[in-house]
Amino acid sequence: MSRDLSYNAVMARRGEIMKKALGIEYDEFIQSEIAFDYEGMMEKAGYSLDKVRQIQQQTGVGNTPLLELKNITRLVRKTSKKGYGASILVKDEAANPSGSFKDRRASVSVYHAKKLGYPGVLAATSGNYGAAVASQANMMNLGCIIVQEVFDSRHLGQPEIIEKSRKCEAYGAEVVQLTVGPELFYSALIMLEETGYFNASLYSPFGISGVETLGYELVEQVRARYGKDPAYIVVTHAGGGNVTGTARGALKAGAVNSNIIGASVDLSGLHMASDIDFNKKSFTTGHTGFGVPFATWPDRTDVPKNAARPLRYLDRYVTVTQGEVFYVTEALAHVEGLERGPAGNTSLAAAIPLARQLPEDEIVVVQETEYTGAGKHPQAQLDFARRNGVKVIRGEPKQNVPGKVIAIPENFSQLDITEMDLERMRRSYIRNAVTRNNVTEVTQEELGFLAEDAKASPAFVASVLEGLGVKV
């Protein structure tokens, strides 16, 4: 009997498909429409830190160098008030096999797929994660399919995404390229059902467990070298897994006083699923188009319950402009001799003004770099922007208008950050939790879950719920 492959039929089967493709009994963790046992899921469905380190050691993942950016730190101090300008360090994740921290996420998922006897792995991603999954799958002798949103309706693709497609193909993955729209999840579900492959989701406990080693390692390295913990750990924020895993690892290392600061490129006003806006943005990850919606409603993913819960861990969330990231990418290469891709440079662009807020004896860690390639270079991205009607100028970052103007700073002192309102985002998260589930009353247990998930007090949650007309 042939399967019904209509969109509605496949979506109706998605729960069954996802369960078979992940091997996780999510039902045992779900407590209500709102609440689930997050830590229980992470403990039972994921892997311990020690086990993850063993897994990653087998494939050359992790133990990446921590580099001090001495020249950039000097520039920070020249543009800070006297006695201020913390040292900036960067965890060089480009040293991983496929060139990014995503190897950490992929290593555990692929290991688990091999252990359970899946014939291959599938990931739906337009980012570095595809290359990481393909690389790890090769090491484990598993098949690999990467499903990507690459093109707009004119069949034009961003240089950065095309570069990542090339990288996946170089590792021998089967790459399925799609236009922007709802067919990404639909197509991935069909292929999971057809192949019996493992869903190497970015949002499973396996992926988050893999990133915990990154936070743990960087704390270990800073302590060993400086005898103290970093004041700030700056994390490029998109879907939330980077923030979640890094923060959990840092906490497991005992760095309870290190502030976790998310950083995204400001792409406000551009819709990520819009055919018109798709090629108006010059950054495919680490931007507010993912960072805000995934923080305010994490369960929008390809798993029943998302293990990436960034609001649980963020102390601050800041944005930078596209022009500032391009400027810092060039500065890192010219001043420090390190040519790295744009994702890690998003958090570096934020780390520079953040370091100005701290005394000289404090430490700011940028927790990742990524490999670079032809499509990731500022020249390719800026040329593509111009061809899509975006004006590129030199000037104050505040002149930046997403999708219309990219303003590249004229000097180092112009680099700055914009603070995002985390309280407002917490309110949005609580509102989404009750409205998306049609909830009119919450229990004390659900109130406690919302407080943990939003990193807020029960009193704050109760006040938001009351304002929404939800009985507590």
Secondary structure, 3 states (H helix, E strand, C coil): CCCCCCHHHHHHCHHHHHHHHHCCCHHHCECCCCCECHHHHHHHHCCCHHHHHHHHHHCCCCCCCEEECHHHHHHHHHCCCCCECCEEEEECHHHCCCCCCHHHHHHHHHHHHHHHCCCEEEEECCCHHHHHHHHHHHHCCCEEEEEEEEECCCCCECHHHHHHHHHHHHCCCEEEEEECCCHHHHHHHHHHHHHCCEECCCCCHHHHHHHHHHHHHHHHHHHHHHCCCCCEEEEECCCCHHHHHHHHHHHHCCCCCCEEEEEEECCCCCCCCCCCCCCCCCCCCCEHHHHHHHHHCCCCCCCCCCCCCHHHCCCEEEEECHHHHHHHHHHHHHHHCCCCCHHHHHHHHHHHHHHCCCECCCEEEECCCCCCCHHHCHHHHHHHHHHCCCEEEECCHHHCECCCEEEECCCHHHCCCEECCHHHHHHHHHHHHHHCCCCCECCHHHHHHHHHHHCCCHHHHHHHHHHCCCEC
